[in-house]
Amino acid sequence: MDIRPYASTDLNQLIDLTIATFGPFYEDSFRPLVGDLIFTRQHGDWRGDYRKQLPGLHDPEQHKYVAVAEQGGVLAGYVAWHVDLSREHGTIELLAVGSEQRRSNLATSLCEHAFAALRAEGARYVEISTGGDAFHAPARAFYESLGCIKLPVAVYFREL
């Protein structure tokens, strides 16, 4: 497995991996949880949202980076992060690992890669967010295994 900086030629594979990774959350978890009205307004075009978001994740001039894990020419996972130098604060924006690579320590390698890059750029702490629903339980356990501290937060939706 090779972890390397993002190249613009990675974009289509990055989008496909992101949609495959997070599709079950949007369609099988979030939609049933909040109902069609809230789902449609909040994340109704989640695939399109990723297509718009992902091209802007890697912009080194803005302290935004993506590293991809590649195996045999196929993108197996990636991590995206950015740095707020004035606060010495890093944020992991997205972490996605293909289903075949999960539980292989690839996510750990990607996070450690990002952590090292954040430290090198001057960050002293990092923020990683995930959902509190059942779909995101493995991510919560993973982040806690990295030594991250969970901050309890509640977000509520209600149809009017």
Backbone as JSON Lines, residues from 0, in Angstrom:
{"i":0,"aa":"M","n":[0.85,-1.18,0.0],"ca":[0.0,0.0,0.0],"c":[0.89,1.23,0.0]}
{"i":1,"aa":"D","n":[0.62,2.14,-0.89],"ca":[1.39,3.37,-1.01],"c":[0.5,4.55,-0.63]}
{"i":2,"aa":"I","n":[0.93,5.38,0.3],"ca":[0.22,6.61,0.63],"c":[0.99,7.76,-0.01]}
{"i":3,"aa":"R","n":[0.28,8.53,-0.82],"ca":[0.92,9.6,-1.58],"c":[-0.01,10.81,-1.63]}
{"i":4,"aa":"P","n":[0.53,11.96,-2.03],"ca":[-0.31,13.15,-2.17],"c":[-1.35,12.96,-3.29]}
{"i":5,"aa":"Y","n":[-2.46,13.6,-3.15],"ca":[-3.52,13.62,-4.14],"c":[-3.01,14.21,-5.45]}
{"i":6,"aa":"A","n":[-3.48,13.66,-6.56],"ca":[-3.25,14.22,-7.89],"c":[-4.63,14.42,-8.53]}
{"i":7,"aa":"S","n":[-4.76,15.41,-9.37],"ca":[-6.07,15.71,-9.97],"c":[-6.64,14.51,-10.72]}
{"i":8,"aa":"T","n":[-5.8,13.62,-11.2],"ca":[-6.28,12.42,-11.9],"c":[-6.96,11.44,-10.95]}
{"i":9,"aa":"D","n":[-6.85,11.66,-9.64],"ca":[-7.5,10.8,-8.65],"c":[-8.97,11.15,-8.43]}
{"i":10,"aa":"L","n":[-9.4,12.29,-8.92],"ca":[-10.7,12.83,-8.53],"c":[-11.86,11.86,-8.76]}
{"i":11,"aa":"N","n":[-11.97,11.25,-9.92],"ca":[-13.11,10.36,-10.18],"c":[-13.13,9.16,-9.24]}
{"i":12,"aa":"Q","n":[-11.96,8.57,-9.0],"ca":[-11.9,7.45,-8.06],"c":[-12.25,7.91,-6.64]}
{"i":13,"aa":"L","n":[-11.8,9.12,-6.29],"ca":[-12.09,9.68,-4.97],"c":[-13.6,9.86,-4.79]}
{"i":14,"aa":"I","n":[-14.26,10.4,-5.81],"ca":[-15.72,10.58,-5.76],"c":[-16.41,9.23,-5.64]}
{"i":15,"aa":"D","n":[-16.03,8.27,-6.46],"ca":[-16.66,6.94,-6.42],"c":[-16.5,6.29,-5.05]}
{"i":16,"aa":"L","n":[-15.29,6.38,-4.48],"ca":[-15.04,5.78,-3.17],"c":[-15.87,6.48,-2.09]}
{"i":17,"aa":"T","n":[-15.97,7.79,-2.16],"ca":[-16.72,8.55,-1.16],"c":[-18.21,8.19,-1.22]}
{"i":18,"aa":"I","n":[-18.75,8.12,-2.41],"ca":[-20.17,7.78,-2.57],"c":[-20.42,6.36,-2.09]}
{"i":19,"aa":"A","n":[-19.53,5.42,-2.42],"ca":[-19.69,4.04,-1.96],"c":[-19.58,3.94,-0.44]}
{"i":20,"aa":"T","n":[-18.68,4.72,0.15],"ca":[-18.45,4.67,1.59],"c":[-19.62,5.25,2.37]}
{"i":21,"aa":"F","n":[-20.12,6.41,1.95],"ca":[-21.11,7.12,2.74],"c":[-22.55,6.94,2.25]}
{"i":22,"aa":"G","n":[-22.74,6.3,1.12],"ca":[-24.1,6.04,0.62],"c":[-24.97,5.29,1.62]}
{"i":23,"aa":"P","n":[-24.46,4.23,2.24],"ca":[-25.29,3.52,3.23],"c":[-25.73,4.4,4.4]}
{"i":24,"aa":"F","n":[-24.9,5.36,4.79],"ca":[-25.32,6.28,5.85],"c":[-26.51,7.1,5.38]}
{"i":25,"aa":"Y","n":[-26.38,7.76,4.25],"ca":[-27.45,8.65,3.79],"c":[-28.74,7.9,3.49]}
{"i":26,"aa":"E","n":[-28.63,6.79,2.79],"ca":[-29.83,6.09,2.33],"c":[-30.43,5.14,3.37]}
{"i":27,"aa":"D","n":[-29.58,4.47,4.15],"ca":[-30.09,3.45,5.07],"c":[-30.17,3.91,6.52]}
{"i":28,"aa":"S","n":[-29.52,5.01,6.85],"ca":[-29.5,5.47,8.23],"c":[-30.17,6.84,8.37]}
{"i":29,"aa":"F","n":[-29.63,7.85,7.67],"ca":[-30.13,9.22,7.86],"c":[-31.55,9.4,7.32]}
{"i":30,"aa":"R","n":[-31.82,8.92,6.1],"ca":[-33.14,9.09,5.51],"c":[-34.23,8.47,6.39]}
{"i":31,"aa":"P","n":[-34.09,7.2,6.82],"ca":[-35.14,6.63,7.68],"c":[-35.26,7.33,9.03]}
{"i":32,"aa":"L","n":[-34.15,7.85,9.52],"ca":[-34.16,8.5,10.83],"c":[-34.93,9.81,10.82]}
{"i":33,"aa":"V","n":[-34.73,10.64,9.79],"ca":[-35.34,11.97,9.79],"c":[-36.54,12.1,8.88]}
{"i":34,"aa":"G","n":[-36.79,11.14,8.0],"ca":[-37.92,11.23,7.07],"c":[-37.54,11.96,5.8]}
{"i":35,"aa":"D","n":[-38.41,11.83,4.81],"ca":[-38.1,12.35,3.48],"c":[-38.01,13.87,3.41]}
{"i":36,"aa":"L","n":[-38.85,14.6,4.13],"ca":[-38.81,16.06,4.05],"c":[-37.45,16.6,4.5]}
{"i":37,"aa":"I","n":[-37.03,16.23,5.7],"ca":[-35.75,16.73,6.22],"c":[-34.59,16.17,5.4]}
{"i":38,"aa":"F","n":[-34.66,14.89,5.05],"ca":[-33.59,14.3,4.24],"c":[-33.41,15.08,2.94]}
{"i":39,"aa":"T","n":[-34.52,15.36,2.26],"ca":[-34.45,16.03,0.96],"c":[-33.83,17.42,1.09]}
{"i":40,"aa":"R","n":[-34.2,18.15,2.12],"ca":[-33.67,19.5,2.28],"c":[-32.26,19.53,2.85]}
{"i":41,"aa":"Q","n":[-31.94,18.58,3.69],"ca":[-30.64,18.55,4.34],"c":[-29.56,17.9,3.48]}
{"i":42,"aa":"H","n":[-29.89,16.75,2.89],"ca":[-28.88,15.98,2.13],"c":[-29.48,15.3,0.91]}
{"i":43,"aa":"G","n":[-30.52,15.88,0.34],"ca":[-31.2,15.25,-0.8],"c":[-30.32,15.02,-2.0]}
{"i":44,"aa":"D","n":[-29.31,15.85,-2.19],"ca":[-28.37,15.68,-3.3],"c":[-26.98,15.38,-2.77]}
{"i":45,"aa":"W","n":[-26.9,14.44,-1.83],"ca":[-25.62,14.16,-1.18],"c":[-24.55,13.74,-2.17]}
{"i":46,"aa":"R","n":[-24.91,13.0,-3.21],"ca":[-23.91,12.62,-4.21],"c":[-23.37,13.87,-4.92]}
{"i":47,"aa":"G","n":[-24.27,14.76,-5.33],"ca":[-23.87,16.01,-5.97],"c":[-23.06,16.89,-5.03]}
{"i":48,"aa":"D","n":[-23.44,16.88,-3.75],"ca":[-22.68,17.66,-2.77],"c":[-21.23,17.19,-2.71]}
{"i":49,"aa":"Y","n":[-21.01,15.87,-2.72],"ca":[-19.64,15.36,-2.73],"c":[-18.93,15.73,-4.02]}
{"i":50,"aa":"R","n":[-19.64,15.66,-5.14],"ca":[-19.0,16.02,-6.42],"c":[-18.54,17.48,-6.42]}
{"i":51,"aa":"K","n":[-19.27,18.33,-5.71],"ca":[-18.88,19.74,-5.6],"c":[-17.78,19.94,-4.56]}
{"i":52,"aa":"Q","n":[-17.85,19.22,-3.44],"ca":[-16.91,19.41,-2.34],"c":[-15.52,18.86,-2.63]}
{"i":53,"aa":"L","n":[-15.45,17.67,-3.18],"ca":[-14.16,16.97,-3.28],"c":[-13.1,17.69,-4.11]}
{"i":54,"aa":"P","n":[-13.44,18.34,-5.23],"ca":[-12.37,19.02,-5.98],"c":[-11.66,20.11,-5.17]}
{"i":55,"aa":"G","n":[-12.31,20.67,-4.15],"ca":[-11.69,21.73,-3.37],"c":[-10.99,21.28,-2.11]}
{"i":56,"aa":"L","n":[-10.96,19.97,-1.86],"ca":[-10.32,19.48,-0.64],"c":[-8.81,19.65,-0.64]}
{"i":57,"aa":"H","n":[-8.19,19.59,-1.81],"ca":[-6.73,19.68,-1.89],"c":[-6.35,21.03,-2.49]}
{"i":58,"aa":"D","n":[-5.88,21.91,-1.65],"ca":[-5.45,23.25,-2.07],"c":[-4.34,23.69,-1.12]}
{"i":59,"aa":"P","n":[-3.11,23.22,-1.36],"ca":[-2.01,23.5,-0.43],"c":[-1.81,24.98,-0.12]}
{"i":60,"aa":"E","n":[-2.12,25.87,-1.06],"ca":[-1.98,27.3,-0.77],"c":[-2.93,27.74,0.34]}
{"i":61,"aa":"Q","n":[-4.02,27.01,0.52],"ca":[-5.0,27.29,1.57],"c":[-4.82,26.35,2.77]}
{"i":62,"aa":"H","n":[-3.71,25.61,2.81],"ca":[-3.41,24.65,3.88],"c":[-4.45,23.53,3.93]}
{"i":63,"aa":"K","n":[-4.88,23.08,2.76],"ca":[-5.83,21.98,2.61],"c":[-5.14,20.86,1.82]}
{"i":64,"aa":"Y","n":[-5.24,19.64,2.33],"ca":[-4.49,18.54,1.75],"c":[-5.32,17.26,1.68]}
{"i":65,"aa":"V","n":[-4.96,16.43,0.72],"ca":[-5.51,15.08,0.6],"c":[-4.35,14.13,0.35]}
{"i":66,"aa":"A","n":[-4.36,13.01,1.04],"ca":[-3.42,11.93,0.77],"c":[-4.25,10.7,0.42]}
{"i":67,"aa":"V","n":[-3.82,9.97,-0.58],"ca":[-4.54,8.79,-1.02],"c":[-3.69,7.54,-0.77]}
{"i":68,"aa":"A","n":[-4.38,6.47,-0.48],"ca":[-3.73,5.16,-0.37],"c":[-4.08,4.4,-1.64]}
{"i":69,"aa":"E","n":[-3.04,3.92,-2.29],"ca":[-3.22,3.28,-3.57],"c":[-2.62,1.88,-3.52]}
{"i":70,"aa":"Q","n":[-3.34,0.95,-4.12],"ca":[-2.82,-0.42,-4.21],"c":[-3.08,-0.9,-5.63]}
{"i":71,"aa":"G","n":[-2.01,-1.2,-6.33],"ca":[-2.14,-1.69,-7.7],"c":[-2.86,-0.73,-8.62]}
{"i":72,"aa":"G","n":[-2.65,0.57,-8.44],"ca":[-3.29,1.56,-9.29],"c":[-4.72,1.89,-8.92]}
{"i":73,"aa":"V","n":[-5.22,1.25,-7.86],"ca":[-6.6,1.48,-7.42],"c":[-6.58,2.24,-6.1]}
{"i":74,"aa":"L","n":[-7.39,3.28,-6.02],"ca":[-7.48,4.06,-4.81],"c":[-8.23,3.24,-3.76]}
{"i":75,"aa":"A","n":[-7.56,2.95,-2.64],"ca":[-8.14,2.12,-1.58],"c":[-8.7,2.93,-0.43]}
{"i":76,"aa":"G","n":[-8.27,4.2,-0.32],"ca":[-8.74,5.07,0.75],"c":[-8.08,6.42,0.64]}
{"i":77,"aa":"Y","n":[-8.57,7.36,1.44],"ca":[-7.95,8.68,1.46],"c":[-8.3,9.4,2.75]}
{"i":78,"aa":"V","n":[-7.51,10.41,3.03],"ca":[-7.77,11.3,4.16],"c":[-7.58,12.73,3.66]}
{"i":79,"aa":"A","n":[-8.49,13.6,4.07],"ca":[-8.41,15.02,3.73],"c":[-8.36,15.82,5.02]}
{"i":80,"aa":"W","n":[-7.48,16.83,5.06],"ca":[-7.35,17.64,6.27],"c":[-7.01,19.07,5.9]}
{"i":81,"aa":"H","n":[-7.22,19.96,6.86],"ca":[-6.78,21.34,6.69],"c":[-6.26,21.86,8.01]}
{"i":82,"aa":"V","n":[-5.5,22.95,7.91],"ca":[-4.84,23.53,9.07],"c":[-5.24,24.99,9.21]}
{"i":83,"aa":"D","n":[-5.57,25.38,10.44],"ca":[-5.77,26.78,10.8],"c":[-4.54,27.16,11.62]}
{"i":84,"aa":"L","n":[-3.57,27.78,10.95],"ca":[-2.29,28.08,11.59],"c":[-2.44,29.05,12.76]}
{"i":85,"aa":"S","n":[-3.37,29.98,12.68],"ca":[-3.53,30.96,13.75],"c":[-3.96,30.31,15.06]}
{"i":86,"aa":"R","n":[-4.63,29.17,14.97],"ca":[-5.08,28.45,16.18],"c":[-4.26,27.19,16.44]}
{"i":87,"aa":"E","n":[-3.29,26.92,15.56],"ca":[-2.5,25.68,15.64],"c":[-3.43,24.47,15.67]}
{"i":88,"aa":"H","n":[-4.47,24.52,14.86],"ca":[-5.57,23.56,14.87],"c":[-5.68,22.87,13.51]}
{"i":89,"aa":"G","n":[-5.75,21.55,13.55],"ca":[-5.97,20.78,12.34],"c":[-7.33,20.12,12.39]}
{"i":90,"aa":"T","n":[-7.9,19.9,11.22],"ca":[-9.18,19.22,11.12],"c":[-9.08,18.13,10.06]}
{"i":91,"aa":"I","n":[-9.46,16.92,10.45],"ca":[-9.62,15.86,9.46],"c":[-11.0,16.08,8.86]}
{"i":92,"aa":"E","n":[-11.03,16.42,7.59],"ca":[-12.28,16.75,6.91],"c":[-13.03,15.5,6.48]}
{"i":93,"aa":"L","n":[-12.32,14.57,5.88],"ca":[-12.93,13.31,5.42],"c":[-11.91,12.2,5.53]}
{"i":94,"aa":"L","n":[-12.41,11.03,5.86],"ca":[-11.63,9.81,5.87],"c":[-12.51,8.73,5.26]}
{"i":95,"aa":"A","n":[-12.03,8.1,4.23],"ca":[-12.8,7.03,3.59],"c":[-11.86,5.89,3.22]}
{"i":96,"aa":"V","n":[-12.31,4.69,3.51],"ca":[-11.56,3.48,3.18],"c":[-12.51,2.52,2.48]}
{"i":97,"aa":"G","n":[-12.08,1.98,1.36],"ca":[-12.9,1.03,0.62],"c":[-13.26,-0.17,1.48]}
{"i":98,"aa":"S","n":[-14.42,-0.74,1.22],"ca":[-14.92,-1.83,2.07],"c":[-13.96,-3.01,2.13]}
{"i":99,"aa":"E","n":[-13.24,-3.29,1.05],"ca":[-12.3,-4.42,1.06],"c":[-11.09,-4.18,1.94]}
{"i":100,"aa":"Q","n":[-10.8,-2.93,2.23],"ca":[-9.61,-2.58,3.01],"c":[-9.91,-2.28,4.47]}
{"i":101,"aa":"R","n":[-11.17,-2.3,4.86],"ca":[-11.5,-1.98,6.25],"c":[-10.95,-3.06,7.17]}
{"i":102,"aa":"R","n":[-10.58,-2.66,8.36],"ca":[-9.99,-3.53,9.38],"c":[-8.6,-4.04,8.98]}
{"i":103,"aa":"S","n":[-7.93,-3.29,8.09],"ca":[-6.59,-3.67,7.65],"c":[-5.53,-2.69,8.16]}
{"i":104,"aa":"N","n":[-5.93,-1.77,9.04],"ca":[-5.06,-0.71,9.56],"c":[-4.79,0.4,8.55]}
{"i":105,"aa":"L","n":[-5.49,0.38,7.41],"ca":[-5.3,1.44,6.44],"c":[-5.78,2.78,7.0]}
{"i":106,"aa":"A","n":[-6.91,2.8,7.68],"ca":[-7.4,4.06,8.26],"c":[-6.4,4.6,9.28]}
{"i":107,"aa":"T","n":[-5.8,3.72,10.06],"ca":[-4.78,4.15,11.03],"c":[-3.6,4.76,10.3]}
{"i":108,"aa":"S","n":[-3.14,4.11,9.25],"ca":[-2.01,4.64,8.47],"c":[-2.33,5.99,7.86]}
{"i":109,"aa":"L","n":[-3.55,6.14,7.34],"ca":[-3.95,7.41,6.75],"c":[-4.01,8.52,7.8]}
{"i":110,"aa":"C","n":[-4.6,8.2,8.95],"ca":[-4.68,9.21,10.02],"c":[-3.3,9.58,10.54]}
{"i":111,"aa":"E","n":[-2.44,8.6,10.75],"ca":[-1.09,8.89,11.23],"c":[-0.33,9.73,10.21]}
{"i":112,"aa":"H","n":[-0.55,9.47,8.93],"ca":[0.06,10.28,7.87],"c":[-0.41,11.73,8.0]}
{"i":113,"aa":"A","n":[-1.72,11.91,8.14],"ca":[-2.27,13.27,8.28],"c":[-1.78,13.92,9.56]}
{"i":114,"aa":"F","n":[-1.74,13.18,10.67],"ca":[-1.27,13.75,11.94],"c":[0.17,14.25,11.81]}
{"i":115,"aa":"A","n":[1.02,13.46,11.16],"ca":[2.42,13.87,10.98],"c":[2.5,15.13,10.13]}
{"i":116,"aa":"A","n":[1.7,15.19,9.07],"ca":[1.69,16.39,8.22],"c":[1.17,17.6,8.98]}
{"i":117,"aa":"L","n":[0.16,17.4,9.81],"ca":[-0.39,18.5,10.62],"c":[0.67,19.02,11.6]}
{"i":118,"aa":"R","n":[1.35,18.1,12.28],"ca":[2.42,18.51,13.21],"c":[3.5,19.29,12.46]}
{"i":119,"aa":"A","n":[3.9,18.8,11.3],"ca":[4.95,19.45,10.52],"c":[4.55,20.86,10.1]}
{"i":120,"aa":"E","n":[3.26,21.08,9.93],"ca":[2.8,22.41,9.52],"c":[2.52,23.33,10.71]}
{"i":121,"aa":"G","n":[2.62,22.79,11.93],"ca":[2.47,23.64,13.11],"c":[1.22,23.42,13.93]}
{"i":122,"aa":"A","n":[0.4,22.45,13.55],"ca":[-0.8,22.16,14.35],"c":[-0.4,21.47,15.64]}
{"i":123,"aa":"R","n":[-1.09,21.81,16.7],"ca":[-0.82,21.2,18.0],"c":[-1.95,20.29,18.45]}
{"i":124,"aa":"Y","n":[-3.1,20.37,17.79],"ca":[-4.2,19.45,18.08],"c":[-5.05,19.29,16.82]}
{"i":125,"aa":"V","n":[-5.82,18.21,16.82],"ca":[-6.62,17.88,15.65],"c":[-8.05,17.59,16.07]}
{"i":126,"aa":"E","n":[-8.96,17.91,15.19],"ca":[-10.39,17.66,15.39],"c":[-10.86,16.68,14.31]}
{"i":127,"aa":"I","n":[-11.62,15.68,14.74],"ca":[-12.22,14.72,13.82],"c":[-13.68,14.57,14.26]}
{"i":128,"aa":"S","n":[-14.59,14.68,13.31],"ca":[-16.01,14.56,13.65],"c":[-16.62,13.36,12.95]}
{"i":129,"aa":"T","n":[-17.64,12.81,13.57],"ca":[-18.41,11.73,12.96],"c":[-19.79,11.73,13.57]}
{"i":130,"aa":"G","n":[-20.65,10.9,13.07],"ca":[-22.03,10.86,13.54],"c":[-22.18,10.03,14.81]}
{"i":131,"aa":"G","n":[-23.29,10.27,15.5],"ca":[-23.6,9.54,16.72],"c":[-24.53,8.37,16.5]}
{"i":132,"aa":"D","n":[-24.87,8.1,15.25],"ca":[-25.8,7.02,14.9],"c":[-25.07,5.68,14.81]}
{"i":133,"aa":"A","n":[-25.85,4.62,14.64],"ca":[-25.28,3.27,14.58],"c":[-24.3,3.11,13.41]}
{"i":134,"aa":"F","n":[-24.58,3.73,12.27],"ca":[-23.69,3.61,11.12],"c":[-22.28,4.06,11.47]}
{"i":135,"aa":"H","n":[-22.17,5.11,12.27],"ca":[-20.86,5.68,12.59],"c":[-20.21,5.08,13.84]}
{"i":136,"aa":"A","n":[-20.81,4.08,14.45],"ca":[-20.23,3.46,15.65],"c":[-18.8,2.97,15.41]}
{"i":137,"aa":"P","n":[-18.51,2.29,14.29],"ca":[-17.11,1.88,14.07],"c":[-16.15,3.06,13.99]}
{"i":138,"aa":"A","n":[-16.58,4.17,13.38],"ca":[-15.72,5.35,13.3],"c":[-15.46,5.91,14.69]}
{"i":139,"aa":"R","n":[-16.49,5.97,15.53],"ca":[-16.28,6.49,16.89],"c":[-15.28,5.61,17.65]}
{"i":140,"aa":"A","n":[-15.45,4.3,17.56],"ca":[-14.52,3.39,18.24],"c":[-13.11,3.57,17.7]}
{"i":141,"aa":"F","n":[-12.99,3.72,16.39],"ca":[-11.68,3.91,15.78],"c":[-11.02,5.19,16.27]}
{"i":142,"aa":"Y","n":[-11.74,6.3,16.27],"ca":[-11.15,7.57,16.7],"c":[-10.75,7.51,18.17]}
{"i":143,"aa":"E","n":[-11.55,6.86,18.98],"ca":[-11.19,6.7,20.39],"c":[-9.94,5.84,20.54]}
{"i":144,"aa":"S","n":[-9.77,4.83,19.66],"ca":[-8.57,3.98,19.71],"c":[-7.32,4.78,19.35]}
{"i":145,"aa":"L","n":[-7.49,5.89,18.62],"ca":[-6.36,6.76,18.28],"c":[-6.04,7.74,19.4]}
{"i":146,"aa":"G","n":[-6.83,7.71,20.47],"ca":[-6.61,8.62,21.58],"c":[-7.42,9.9,21.5]}
{"i":147,"aa":"C","n":[-8.38,9.96,20.59],"ca":[-9.23,11.13,20.48],"c":[-10.26,11.13,21.61]}
{"i":148,"aa":"I","n":[-10.64,12.32,22.02],"ca":[-11.61,12.5,23.11],"c":[-12.95,12.86,22.5]}
{"i":149,"aa":"K","n":[-13.98,12.1,22.85],"ca":[-15.32,12.34,22.32],"c":[-15.99,13.49,23.06]}
{"i":150,"aa":"L","n":[-16.47,14.45,22.31],"ca":[-17.22,15.57,22.87],"c":[-18.7,15.31,22.6]}
{"i":151,"aa":"P","n":[-19.5,15.11,23.64],"ca":[-20.93,14.87,23.4],"c":[-21.6,16.12,22.81]}
{"i":152,"aa":"V","n":[-22.28,15.92,21.7],"ca":[-22.99,16.99,21.01],"c":[-24.34,16.43,20.59]}
{"i":153,"aa":"A","n":[-25.35,17.24,20.66],"ca":[-26.68,16.83,20.21],"c":[-27.14,17.77,19.11]}
{"i":154,"aa":"V","n":[-27.64,17.21,18.03],"ca":[-28.22,17.97,16.93],"c":[-29.63,17.44,16.75]}
{"i":155,"aa":"Y","n":[-30.58,18.36,16.66],"ca":[-31.99,17.97,16.56],"c":[-32.59,18.51,15.28]}
{"i":156,"aa":"F","n":[-33.5,17.74,14.68],"ca":[-34.28,18.17,13.53],"c":[-35.75,17.96,13.88]}
{"i":157,"aa":"R","n":[-36.59,18.81,13.3],"ca":[-38.04,18.66,13.5],"c":[-38.74,19.26,12.29]}
{"i":158,"aa":"E","n":[-39.69,18.53,11.75],"ca":[-40.5,19.09,10.69],"c":[-41.42,20.15,11.27]}
{"i":159,"aa":"L","n":[-41.65,21.22,10.54],"ca":[-42.55,22.28,10.99],"c":[-43.9,22.19,10.32]}
